[in-house]
Amino acid sequence: MFRAVCFDFDYTLGDCTDSIVAGFRHGLTSLGWPEPDREAVRSTIGYLLEDAYTMLTGDESPENRAKFRPLFLEVAQELQRKEAVLFPGAPELLQALHAEGVKTAIVSTKKGDTLEIILERFGLLSQLTTVIGSADVHRPKPDPEGLLLAMKRMDVTPEDTLFCGDTILDAGAAQQAGCRFAAVLNGTTPAEAFAPFSPLHIAPDLWDLAQWLGLG
């Protein structure tokens, strides 16, 4: 159906919840905030770390927002690289797309080197055409910069490309980039939240997404 398929990572292909929660708890308590609730942290996954900090605390201070990222990474970075898990069907989906000659990319707010380490641990990095992480762009989703860069690296047009993600940030990025969008309900965003973005498909899991793509 498409020459290229791009994916968000957290709550689309993979789950780093425990590592992320540990990072938020360390970062926030180090800055004098109470330890955050796990579900509150989960609701921010997919957002830029600095924005997630503000969402959880209400603090918009540029100085404190900047302090939060390195504190978060002190704990979360190595944990994510070692403990991240993939959702059922993720390896099979990436392998099937690769076998069909479909170009694939990850476009995420997570660090690119962390993504590559995780994917290499599962033997899947070679199945991907490119990985776009937070350091590759100046503006996070829903800005389309990351998606446009991925399409440029893959030498495909928006008309040829599908973006699969779990948040309205992903849906907004696809809309602004001019490519098609499929929602994946592995995260905290309910199906009805995607209605304004007219997704081509809403997949309850990755097995369903693969079947819809004609791979299952």
ABEGO torsion letter per residue (X at the ends): XBABBBBBABGAABBAAAAAAAAAAAAAAAAGBBBBBAAAAAAABGBBAAAAAAAAAGBABAAAAAAAAAAAAAAAAAAAAAABBBBBGAAAAAAAAAAAGBBBBBBBABBAAAAAAAAAAAGAAAABABBBBAAABABBOABAAAAAAAAAAAGBBAAABBBBBABAAAAAAAAAAGBBBBBBAABABBAAAAAAAGBABBBABAAAAAAAAGAX
